[in-house]
């Protein structure tokens, strides 16, 4: 059996993703499955409310997009909560919205940009950014089974210029922006180095949210901490005031 490459590289999770990609009944409820909720759909209703408030405070016009963003929750049967002024949402979708506003605040309008995302879940962040901007292309990197699931999920929205990538199989040109919502900080070091060399160092800008403390103690030495990771990327720095639901998490950007 091959070595584990990431925190989410577990057989039950990969099996669920593969089944959800192929079987209608499982696809209809995978986001509410206990395994999936332990890895991707991890946001509580309370934190969802905080994400929404942070997004609205930064970019009030985002309220005009909420009905379009709500379509993210049409598939996968996520657990929904009703929020004042915006109605029912999955808290995870609200985190994707908040991160999209963070990205806009740092890098401006993404229209015409080539985007890469490392660790894509079911494709929720991609869908939010694609609804907010006219992207030139979006390359998605993950384990094979999550990519199969993301391809099915995103296929429901008929998005153009999506590419589902294997970091070991392809050569990549430069990107305007690389994104990772925690995933790269949950990958073991040799695979992190591979992503850094083949993809991250070819990206003009980056938005890397990192789990700073939890995995440091649960899986000591498995991944680089945010300080060591940041040192590997010329021009990268950590935001001292970036807000997430876990205060020890960090944002690396350049």
N, C-alpha and C positions, 0 to 999 in steps of 0.2 A: 504494500500500500504506500502511495506517495506521501511525502511529508505535508503537513497542514500548512497552507500558504497564508491564511488569514483567520481572524476570529470567527468569521461566518462560514469558513470552509469546513462544514460539518455535513455528514451524509443526509440527515433528516431534512435540513434546510434545502440542500440541493435537490433532493428527491421531491419535496413539495413544490419547488419552483418548476421543475420539469413537468410534474403532473398538472399544475395549474396552467402551464403553457399549452397542454394538449387536451385536457378534459374540461368540458364546459362547466360542469357542476363544481369542480374545484376552483376554476377560474372565478366563478361567481362569488366565492367567499374567502379566497386565500388571504386577504388582508386582515381577516378576523381570526385566522388560525393561530393557536398559541405559539407555534414555532415561529411563524412570521412576525407576530407581535413582539417576540423576544429579540428580534434582530433588526427589523425595519420599522414596523408600526409601534414605535416605543414611546411616543409623546403622549403625556397625560392631557386631560381636558383643561386642567389649570394652566399648564404650560402653553397649550394651544391659545388660550386667551391672552397670555403674555406676549406670544409671538405676534398675534393680530394687532395688539396695541402698539408694539414697537414698529411694526410695518406701517400702520396708519400715521403714527407720529412723524415718521421719516418722509412719507410720501402719501399725503392724503388722497391724491388722485387715484390711488390703488383701489379705492372703493368702487370706481367705475368698472373695474375688471372682475369684481367678485363673482358675478353670475357665470362668467367664462371660466374662472378658476374652479368654481364649484363642480364643473364637469369632470375634474380629476377624480371625483368620488363616485362617478357613475359605475365604475368597474371594480371588482375585487371585494365588494361587500365590506368596506371598512366600518369600524365602530364610529358612529357619528354623535356629535354633541351640538346643541343649539346655543349659539352665541348672540348676545345682544347686538342689534343693528346689522348683523350680517347673516343670521340664520344658521342652518345646520352645515357643519364641516367636520371632516376628519382632522384631528389636531396635527397629524403629520403633514397634511396639505397646507395647513397654516404655517408650519415651519418652512416648507418649501417656498411659500410666498414671502415670508420674512427674509429668507436667504436671498431670494431674487432681488429684493429691495436693497439688501446689503451690497450685493454685486453691482447693482445700478449705481448706488452711492459711490462706490470705489472706482468704477470703470466707465460710468456714463452709459450712453445708449449703445446697446450691443448689436444694433442693426448691421447686417453685412459681415458679422464676425464668424470665424471658424472656432467652434467650441469643442473641447474634449471633457468628458466626465469620467472619473475613476470611481467605480463602485456605484452602480446606478439604481439598486433596488429593483422596482418594477418600472422605472422611468418617470416617476412623479416630478422630479426637479426639471427634467428635460421638457416635460409637457407645460409646466408653468412658464419657463423661460421662452418656450416657443409661442405661447399665447401672448406674452408681453412684448417680444421683439421679433423682427424679421431676420432670422439667423441665416447665414450662408450655408452652414453645415453643422452637424452635431454628431460627434463620434462617441460611442458608449463602450466602456471597458469594464469587464467583470468576469466572473466565472461563467462557464458555458450555460449552465441552467438558468441563472438569473437573467442572462442576456436573452435566452429563449422566451422567458416570461415577459421581459421588457418589450421584446419585439411584438408579442401578441398584444400587450396592453397599448403600446403606442400606435400599433396598427389600427386600433379602433378609432383613432383621431385623424388618420389619413395624412400624417405629417410627411413632408418631403425632406430629402437630404439628410436622412439619418443613416448612420453606419455603425454596425455592431462589430466590435473589434476584439482581436486576440493580441495581447501585448507580445506574445512569442511568435506570432505568425506573419506579421506585417511590418513594413517600413512606413514611417509616418513623416509627413512634411510638417512645417511649422504651424502652430496654432496661435490664435489671438488670445485665448483664455483657456486655462485648465481649471476644472472644478473638482473638489472632492468633499462631500459631506461626511466627514469622519472616516470613510473607508480606508484611505491611504494610511491613516494612523493606526489602523487595525490589521495591517499586513506585515508579515515577517520581514526582517531586514533585507535579505537578499532580493526579495521581490520588490520591496520599496526601492532599492538601488536600481533595479531594472526599469521601473517606472520613471525614476528620476532621470536616468541616462537617456532612455529612448523617447520619453514623452515630455516630462516636466521641463527639462532644460531647453526644449524646443518651443516652449510656450512664452509668448511675450508677457502675459500676465497670469496670475494664479490666485485662486481663492480656495484655501485648504483649511477646513475646520478640523481640529484635532482633539481627540480624547486625550487629555493630558495626564490624569492621575489614575483613573479606575483600572485601565489595562496595564499600567505600570506596575501595580501591586498584584493584580490577578494573573498576569502573564509576564513576569519580570524578564527583561532582556529580549522579549519577542520582537518588539518594534522599537524604532528610534523615538525618543521623546521629542517634543516640539522644538526644543533648543538645538539638539543635534540635527534634526531634520532641516531646520531653517538654515543652518550653516552650510548645507550642501547646495543651496540655491543662491547664486549671485544676486544681490539686490533684494532678497526676501527679508521681511521683518515680521515681527509679531505685533498684533494690535493690543495695546494695554487696556483698552476700554470697550472691546467688543463684547456684547452681551449675549449669553445663551442661558439655557435653564440650569446648566451646571457651571458654577463660577470658575472652576479649575480648567475648563476647556479653553482652547486657544484658537485664534485665527492667524494663519500665516498667509501673507499676501505680498505681491510684487507687481 
